[in-house]
Amino acid sequence: MFAEPDSTQLLEVPEDTPPPKQKTGKRRRGRKILLIVLLVLALIIGGGLIAGGLYYRSVEGSIERVDAFQDVPEASRPQKVATDAKNILILGSDTRDPENTGGSRSDTIILAHLPKGRGSAQLISIPRDTWVFVPKSKNGQHGGREAKINAAFAWGGIPLTVQTVEKYTGVRIDNVAIVDFAGFQEIVDALGGVEITVEKGFTSNHSLLPGGRREFPAGKQTMDGAMALDYARERYAFADGDFARIRHQQQVIKAILDKAVSGGTLANPARLNSFLRATADAVSVDETFSIFDTATEMRHLRSGNLTFLTNPTKGTGRKGSESVVLDDPATAKALYDAVKRDAVPEILAVAKK
């Protein structure tokens, strides 16, 4: 099993480093289950519901916009190779998580690849402690050296995170989405809960329940928003820590998608409206991202067409005083080269290893 990175050494960021200024509006509460809006809206706007396009466009109009690319130098960006494919960077940070005292770390980084035709999607989770090169921040005070990948957000916000991910993967990012983790709880509740199969029972370490602990028995169960949030957040109960948390995030994403396209949601106008509004309230996207258009393109996508991957890794190690995740450079290069070329069979081959 992998050793868990030290929680006390998550980032080497000076205490006086100010949180990055982002145009994220009044409710920037951050986080992990990050593909909810992008893919779930892609599903539910399909079929006959497209006839209600004006309504869904009004929902999209309420979504906050961020300047994701304004400070990203064009000269530093990789070229677009597969022009018909789309690559979306999905970010979030759990500012209400007791272990996240700074409120400016990006705890989840997902690169979502949408191939030509939009008949499938490949979601690559990059562990937050992955050791990579972080370019210089706009103010020149940080970066220009190797660090944990989530340092990019603390040092330069979304633009520096885009630069860092593009530098590491060689994949050009087309759009960025940031999901409010607190809003995730409302999304699950709007669906009437989701079904999750817990592989092995455990006790959470910092639950939303009074006392901070919740029991998760093994087996299939229906989780409300608070329970699903605890399930997706927990890492200390597992020997492989953050890797287990990534697996659970992916599991919850699939459960949300399955529930969102079920007849019980689509046939219930009140539930569908609550779900859409909760989703819109939970997300921010870059200024060029049309969720409605992307949703229309992806209306036939189902959770069975999603492939979840984790950035190729050799496990954990030490870099100075920090415990970090060490990538597998050769496998990672093969994976992201396939993403750049929209070579889905090659991406899936990596996923099966």
C-alpha positions as CSV (number, residue, x, y, z in Angstrom):
1,M,0.0,0.0,0.0
2,F,1.1,3.6,-0.5
3,A,2.0,5.6,2.6
4,E,-0.2,8.6,3.2
5,P,1.4,12.0,2.6
6,D,1.9,14.0,5.9
7,S,-1.1,16.2,6.6
8,T,1.2,18.7,8.3
9,Q,3.3,19.1,5.1
10,L,0.7,19.7,2.5
11,L,2.3,22.8,1.1
12,E,5.4,24.9,1.6
13,V,3.6,28.2,1.3
14,P,4.7,31.2,3.4
15,E,2.2,32.1,6.1
16,D,1.9,35.6,4.7
17,T,1.0,34.4,1.2
18,P,-2.4,36.0,0.4
19,P,-5.2,33.9,-1.0
20,P,-5.4,34.4,-4.8
21,K,-7.9,36.9,-5.9
22,Q,-10.5,35.3,-8.1
23,K,-13.8,36.6,-9.5
24,T,-15.8,33.8,-8.0
25,G,-18.6,35.8,-6.4
26,K,-20.3,35.5,-3.1
27,R,-20.3,31.8,-2.4
28,R,-16.9,30.4,-3.1
29,R,-16.9,27.3,-0.9
30,G,-15.0,25.0,-3.0
31,R,-14.3,21.3,-3.9
32,K,-14.1,17.7,-4.9
33,I,-17.1,16.2,-6.6
34,L,-16.2,18.4,-9.5
35,L,-17.7,16.9,-12.6
36,I,-21.3,17.2,-11.4
37,V,-22.4,20.2,-13.4
38,L,-20.5,19.6,-16.5
39,L,-21.5,16.0,-17.0
40,V,-24.9,15.8,-15.2
41,L,-26.2,18.8,-17.2
42,A,-24.9,17.1,-20.3
43,L,-27.1,14.1,-19.5
44,I,-30.4,15.7,-18.3
45,I,-30.6,18.3,-21.1
46,G,-30.7,15.5,-23.6
47,G,-33.7,14.2,-25.6
48,G,-37.0,16.0,-25.3
49,L,-35.7,18.4,-22.6
50,I,-33.7,20.3,-25.3
51,A,-37.1,21.8,-26.2
52,G,-36.9,23.7,-23.0
53,G,-33.6,25.3,-24.1
54,L,-34.5,28.8,-23.1
55,Y,-35.1,27.6,-19.5
56,Y,-31.8,25.8,-19.3
57,R,-30.0,28.8,-20.9
58,S,-31.5,30.9,-18.1
59,V,-30.0,28.5,-15.6
60,E,-26.6,28.7,-17.3
61,G,-26.9,32.5,-17.1
62,S,-26.9,32.3,-13.3
63,I,-23.6,30.5,-13.2
64,E,-20.6,32.6,-12.1
65,R,-17.7,33.2,-14.5
66,V,-14.0,33.4,-13.6
67,D,-11.0,34.7,-15.5
68,A,-9.2,31.4,-15.9
69,F,-6.9,32.3,-18.8
70,Q,-6.3,36.0,-18.5
71,D,-2.9,35.7,-16.9
72,V,-1.8,32.6,-18.9
73,P,0.9,33.6,-21.4
74,E,-0.1,32.3,-24.8
75,A,3.6,31.6,-25.7
76,S,3.8,29.2,-22.8
77,R,0.8,27.1,-23.8
78,P,0.8,23.8,-25.7
79,Q,-0.7,23.7,-29.2
80,K,-4.1,22.2,-29.8
81,V,-3.6,18.9,-31.6
82,A,-7.0,17.2,-31.9
83,T,-9.2,20.2,-32.7
84,D,-12.5,18.3,-32.4
85,A,-11.8,17.1,-28.9
86,K,-12.2,19.1,-25.7
87,N,-10.2,19.1,-22.5
88,I,-11.7,20.6,-19.4
89,L,-9.8,21.2,-16.1
90,I,-12.0,20.7,-13.1
91,L,-10.9,22.2,-9.8
92,G,-12.1,22.6,-6.3
93,S,-11.1,23.1,-2.7
94,D,-13.0,22.2,0.5
95,T,-12.7,25.4,2.5
96,R,-15.0,23.8,5.2
97,D,-12.8,20.8,5.6
98,P,-11.3,20.9,9.1
99,E,-7.9,20.0,7.8
100,N,-7.9,22.8,5.2
101,T,-7.1,25.8,7.4
102,G,-5.8,28.1,4.6
103,G,-8.8,27.9,2.3
104,S,-6.7,28.5,-0.8
105,R,-5.6,25.0,-1.8
106,S,-7.0,23.1,-4.7
107,D,-7.7,19.7,-3.2
108,T,-9.0,18.1,-6.4
109,I,-7.7,18.4,-9.9
110,I,-9.4,16.4,-12.7
111,L,-8.6,16.6,-16.4
112,A,-11.7,15.6,-18.3
113,H,-11.2,14.6,-21.9
114,L,-14.2,14.7,-24.2
115,P,-13.4,13.0,-27.5
116,K,-14.6,13.8,-31.0
117,G,-18.3,12.8,-31.2
118,R,-18.7,13.2,-27.4
119,G,-19.7,9.5,-27.1
120,S,-17.5,9.0,-24.0
121,A,-15.4,10.8,-21.5
122,Q,-12.1,10.0,-19.7
123,L,-11.6,11.6,-16.3
124,I,-8.0,11.7,-15.0
125,S,-7.6,12.6,-11.3
126,I,-4.2,14.2,-10.4
127,P,-3.5,13.7,-6.7
128,R,-3.0,17.1,-5.0
129,D,0.5,16.1,-3.6
130,T,1.9,15.2,-7.1
131,W,5.4,16.6,-7.4
132,V,5.7,18.8,-10.5
133,F,7.2,21.9,-11.9
134,V,5.2,25.0,-11.0
135,P,5.9,28.0,-13.3
136,K,6.5,31.5,-11.8
137,S,3.5,33.3,-10.5
138,K,2.4,36.5,-12.1
139,N,3.9,38.6,-9.3
140,G,7.2,36.7,-9.5
141,Q,7.2,35.9,-5.8
142,H,6.4,32.2,-6.1
143,G,6.9,29.2,-8.3
144,G,9.6,28.7,-10.9
145,R,10.5,25.4,-9.1
146,E,9.2,22.0,-8.3
147,A,6.4,21.7,-5.7
148,K,3.2,19.9,-5.0
149,I,0.8,20.6,-7.8
150,N,-1.8,22.2,-5.5
151,A,0.8,24.9,-4.6
152,A,-0.1,26.4,-8.0
153,F,-3.5,27.4,-6.8
154,A,-2.2,28.9,-3.5
155,W,0.5,30.9,-5.4
156,G,-1.4,32.1,-8.5
157,G,-5.0,30.9,-8.4
158,I,-6.7,29.4,-11.4
159,P,-4.4,30.8,-14.1
160,L,-1.2,29.4,-12.5
161,T,-3.0,26.1,-12.0
162,V,-3.9,26.0,-15.7
163,Q,-0.2,26.8,-16.6
164,T,1.0,24.1,-14.2
165,V,-1.3,21.4,-15.5
166,E,-0.6,22.3,-19.2
167,K,3.2,22.3,-18.5
168,Y,3.0,18.9,-16.8
169,T,0.7,17.1,-19.2
170,G,1.4,18.9,-22.5
171,V,-2.4,19.0,-23.0
172,R,-4.0,22.4,-23.9
173,I,-6.9,23.2,-21.6
174,D,-10.0,24.4,-23.4
175,N,-12.2,25.2,-20.4
176,V,-12.2,25.3,-16.6
177,A,-14.9,24.5,-14.1
178,I,-14.8,25.0,-10.3
179,V,-17.5,23.4,-8.1
180,D,-18.6,24.5,-4.7
181,F,-18.3,21.5,-2.4
182,A,-20.8,22.8,0.0
183,G,-23.2,23.1,-2.9
184,F,-22.5,19.4,-3.7
185,Q,-24.5,18.4,-0.6
186,E,-27.5,20.3,-1.9
187,I,-27.2,18.7,-5.3
188,V,-27.3,15.2,-3.8
189,D,-30.3,16.1,-1.6
190,A,-32.1,17.6,-4.7
191,L,-31.8,14.1,-6.3
192,G,-33.3,12.5,-3.2
193,G,-29.9,10.8,-2.4
194,V,-27.7,8.5,-4.3
195,E,-26.9,4.8,-4.0
196,I,-23.3,3.9,-3.1
197,T,-21.7,0.5,-2.4
198,V,-19.2,0.7,0.4
199,E,-16.5,-1.9,-0.3
200,K,-15.2,-2.1,3.3
201,G,-16.8,-0.5,6.4
202,F,-15.0,2.4,8.1
203,T,-15.5,5.3,10.5
204,S,-15.0,8.8,9.2
205,N,-12.6,11.1,11.1
206,H,-14.2,14.5,10.5
207,S,-17.9,14.0,9.7
208,L,-20.6,16.7,9.4
209,L,-22.3,14.9,12.2
210,P,-22.0,16.3,15.8
211,G,-18.8,14.8,17.2
212,G,-17.2,14.5,13.8
213,R,-17.5,10.8,13.2
214,R,-19.9,8.7,11.1
215,E,-20.0,4.9,10.6
216,F,-20.1,3.6,7.1
217,P,-21.1,-0.1,7.1
218,A,-20.0,-2.3,4.1
219,G,-22.6,-2.8,1.4
220,K,-25.0,-0.9,-0.8
221,Q,-26.8,2.1,0.8
222,T,-28.6,5.3,0.0
223,M,-26.6,8.4,1.0
224,D,-28.0,11.8,1.5
225,G,-25.9,14.9,0.7
226,A,-24.2,15.1,4.1
227,M,-23.4,11.4,4.1
228,A,-22.1,11.4,0.6
229,L,-20.0,14.5,1.4
230,D,-18.4,12.7,4.4
231,Y,-17.8,9.6,2.2
232,A,-16.0,11.5,-0.6
233,R,-14.0,13.6,1.9
234,E,-12.5,10.9,4.1
235,R,-8.9,9.8,3.6
236,Y,-7.4,9.1,7.1
237,A,-9.4,5.9,7.5
238,F,-7.5,4.2,4.7
239,A,-4.0,2.9,4.3
240,D,-3.7,4.5,0.9
241,G,-5.2,7.8,2.0
242,D,-5.8,10.3,-0.8
243,F,-5.8,7.5,-3.4
244,A,-8.9,6.0,-1.6
245,R,-10.5,9.4,-1.5
246,I,-10.0,9.8,-5.3
247,R,-11.7,6.4,-5.8
248,H,-14.6,7.4,-3.7
249,Q,-15.0,10.7,-5.5
250,Q,-15.2,8.9,-8.8
251,Q,-17.7,6.4,-7.3
252,V,-19.9,9.3,-6.1
253,I,-19.7,11.0,-9.5
254,K,-21.0,7.9,-11.2
255,A,-23.8,7.5,-8.7
256,I,-24.9,11.1,-9.2
257,L,-24.9,10.6,-13.0
258,D,-26.9,7.4,-12.7
259,K,-29.5,9.1,-10.5
260,A,-29.7,12.3,-12.6
261,V,-30.8,10.4,-15.7
262,S,-33.2,8.1,-13.9
263,G,-36.9,8.3,-14.7
264,G,-37.6,9.5,-11.1
265,T,-35.6,12.7,-11.7
266,L,-36.5,13.4,-15.3
267,A,-40.2,12.8,-14.8
268,N,-40.5,14.9,-11.7
269,P,-40.4,18.7,-12.7
270,A,-40.0,19.9,-9.1
271,R,-37.1,17.6,-8.4
272,L,-35.5,18.4,-11.8
273,N,-35.8,22.1,-11.1
274,S,-34.3,21.8,-7.7
275,F,-31.5,19.8,-9.0
276,L,-30.7,22.2,-11.8
277,R,-30.8,25.2,-9.5
278,A,-28.7,23.6,-6.9
279,T,-26.2,22.6,-9.6
280,A,-26.1,26.1,-11.1
281,D,-25.5,27.6,-7.6
282,A,-22.6,25.3,-7.0
283,V,-20.5,25.9,-10.1
284,S,-18.2,28.6,-11.6
285,V,-16.8,28.3,-15.1
286,D,-14.4,30.3,-17.3
287,E,-15.9,33.0,-19.5
288,T,-15.9,31.1,-22.7
289,F,-17.5,27.9,-21.4
290,S,-21.0,27.2,-22.6
291,I,-22.4,24.4,-20.5
292,F,-25.6,24.3,-22.5
293,D,-23.8,23.7,-25.8
294,T,-21.5,21.1,-24.2
295,A,-24.5,19.4,-22.7
296,T,-26.3,19.3,-26.1
297,E,-23.2,17.7,-27.6
298,M,-23.1,15.1,-24.8
299,R,-26.7,14.3,-24.4
300,H,-26.3,10.6,-25.2
301,L,-23.5,10.1,-22.7
302,R,-24.1,7.8,-19.8
303,S,-22.0,6.8,-16.8
304,G,-21.1,3.5,-18.5
305,N,-19.3,5.5,-21.1
306,L,-17.1,7.2,-18.5
307,T,-13.6,6.0,-17.7
308,F,-12.0,7.1,-14.4
309,L,-8.2,7.2,-14.2
310,T,-5.6,8.4,-11.8
311,N,-2.4,10.1,-12.9
312,P,0.2,7.3,-13.2
313,T,2.2,7.2,-10.0
314,K,5.1,5.3,-8.4
315,G,3.6,5.9,-5.0
316,T,4.8,8.4,-2.3
317,G,8.2,9.6,-1.3
318,R,10.1,12.5,0.3
319,K,11.2,15.8,-1.2
320,G,13.1,17.6,1.5
321,S,10.7,17.8,4.5
322,E,7.6,17.1,2.4
323,S,5.8,13.8,1.8
324,V,4.7,13.8,-1.9
325,V,3.2,11.7,-4.6
326,L,5.8,10.7,-7.2
327,D,4.5,10.3,-10.8
328,D,5.5,7.6,-13.3
329,P,7.0,9.8,-16.0
330,A,7.0,7.3,-18.9
331,T,3.4,6.1,-18.3
332,A,2.2,9.6,-17.7
333,K,3.8,10.8,-21.0
334,A,2.1,8.0,-22.9
335,L,-1.2,8.8,-21.3
336,Y,-1.2,12.5,-22.0
337,D,0.2,12.1,-25.5
338,A,-2.8,9.9,-26.2
339,V,-5.1,12.6,-24.7
340,K,-3.5,15.2,-27.0
341,R,-4.1,13.1,-30.0
342,D,-7.6,12.1,-29.0
343,A,-6.5,8.5,-29.2
344,V,-9.2,7.0,-26.9
345,P,-8.1,3.3,-27.3
346,E,-4.6,4.2,-26.1
347,I,-6.1,6.1,-23.1
348,L,-8.2,3.1,-22.2
349,A,-5.2,0.8,-22.5
350,V,-3.5,2.9,-19.8
351,A,-6.6,2.7,-17.7
352,K,-6.5,-1.2,-17.8
353,K,-2.9,-1.4,-16.6
